[in-house]
Amino acid sequence: MLSLDEFKTSLTLPSPLIPFKPNWEGADKVLLYVKRDDAIHPVMSGNKWRKLSHVFTSSLPKAVVSFGGGFSNHLHALGFACYQLGIPFTAIIRGDYSAAPSPMIKDLMQWNSCIEYVNRVTYKKRGDSAYLNELKLRFPDAVIIPEGGSQALALRGMRDMVDEIEIDFDFIVTPVASGATLAGIVSALNKRNGKVGTDFRSIHKAIGIGVLKGEGYLEGLVEQFLPAFQYQTSWHIEHSYHFGGYAKAPSELQTFCNDFNNAFELDIEPVYSGKAFWAVKDMLAKGVFEDGSRIVVLHTGGLQGAR
Ligand SMILES: *Cc1c(COP(=O)(O)O)cnc(C)c1O
């Protein structure tokens, strides 16, 4: 078991920001960087740690309960952090994997997590107040964290990520699923963009890459996290790169990821980062970015999910 300070020392923070020079069409006309949140920790997925970082402060939770699917990067990161810090953790998992636990669930078991499999009907109630009240009675000391770690506190962790970026940039690109990561980036950029006289300059813009089919729905998720702010950083979500839906990975995407992993020093996987980098490659070829644009691609991690 580690103290919070010891645990935090095991993280690579600030995460590296590296120049990225692929030989892709159009890539020579812009400056690309990768913010390597995948490098924060070898076990925990980068953006899931960011979203949880403000849960683990000096007043550590006495116990933690959270929700996710059988391959969830969030449960994986949370289970690991709780194990390291000696905090009892209960994972409520959608579906019954008891006969064939996924690699993620096997890790949780090794980390002494308590695992509860629930059916889809029960899982659907994960946001309902009556169900959450029942859980509070069963786990009176526990902090209950929503699916994906996506809660208001998560935005703070994402703001820390943006604050680490010391260079000037025009665009930051991130994959989007529950929207909290993009919302945290936008709220950080609201501050960074600032107001000049009466004008709000949206110098730094955010582009989300939807990893699931959800035009309109994903924007709603992001907006729900954003305070009504008079001056909003310009952001939008691209919806042409979900490849058929969440975790759908046709062979062209698999091949892209394999080629990428062979060619570059960093690795991607098809659920999140593969779609984000594919999108960047495609947008470069289409000339979406003005010449000279400085583009930061956020590598959110998630390589465990690919197992
Ligand atoms: C969960 C996850 C995302 C999506 O983040 P949201 O805040 O849910 O939009 C992106 N990348 C990885 C690796 C993830 O695990």
The ligand as an SDF file (V2000), in Angstrom:
LIG
                    3D

 15 15  0  0  0  0  0  0  0  0999 V2000
  -13.0900    7.1200  -21.6400 C   0  0  0  0  0  0  0  0  0  0  0  0
  -12.0820    7.4240  -22.6540 C   0  0  0  0  0  0  0  0  0  0  0  0
  -12.2330    8.4880  -23.5650 C   0  0  0  0  0  0  0  0  0  0  0  0
  -13.4720    9.3290  -23.6290 C   0  0  0  0  0  0  0  0  0  0  0  0
  -13.5160   10.2990  -22.6350 O   0  0  0  0  0  0  0  0  0  0  0  0
  -14.9080   10.9690  -22.2480 P   0  0  0  0  0  0  0  0  0  0  0  0
  -14.5700   11.8960  -21.1440 O   0  0  0  0  0  0  0  0  0  0  0  0
  -15.7920    9.8400  -21.7810 O   0  0  0  0  0  0  0  0  0  0  0  0
  -15.4670   11.6360  -23.4400 O   0  0  0  0  0  0  0  0  0  0  0  0
  -11.2120    8.7330  -24.4600 C   0  0  0  0  0  0  0  0  0  0  0  0
  -10.0950    7.9700  -24.4760 N   0  0  0  0  0  0  0  0  0  0  0  0
   -9.9190    6.9470  -23.6210 C   0  0  0  0  0  0  0  0  0  0  0  0
   -8.6790    6.1540  -23.7130 C   0  0  0  0  0  0  0  0  0  0  0  0
  -10.8960    6.6370  -22.6920 C   0  0  0  0  0  0  0  0  0  0  0  0
  -10.6970    5.5910  -21.8630 O   0  0  0  0  0  0  0  0  0  0  0  0
  1  2  1  0
  2  3  1  0
  2 14  2  0
  3  4  1  0
  3 10  2  0
  4  5  1  0
  5  6  1  0
  6  7  2  0
  6  8  1  0
  6  9  1  0
 10 11  1  0
 11 12  2  0
 12 13  1  0
 12 14  1  0
 14 15  1  0
M  END
$$$$
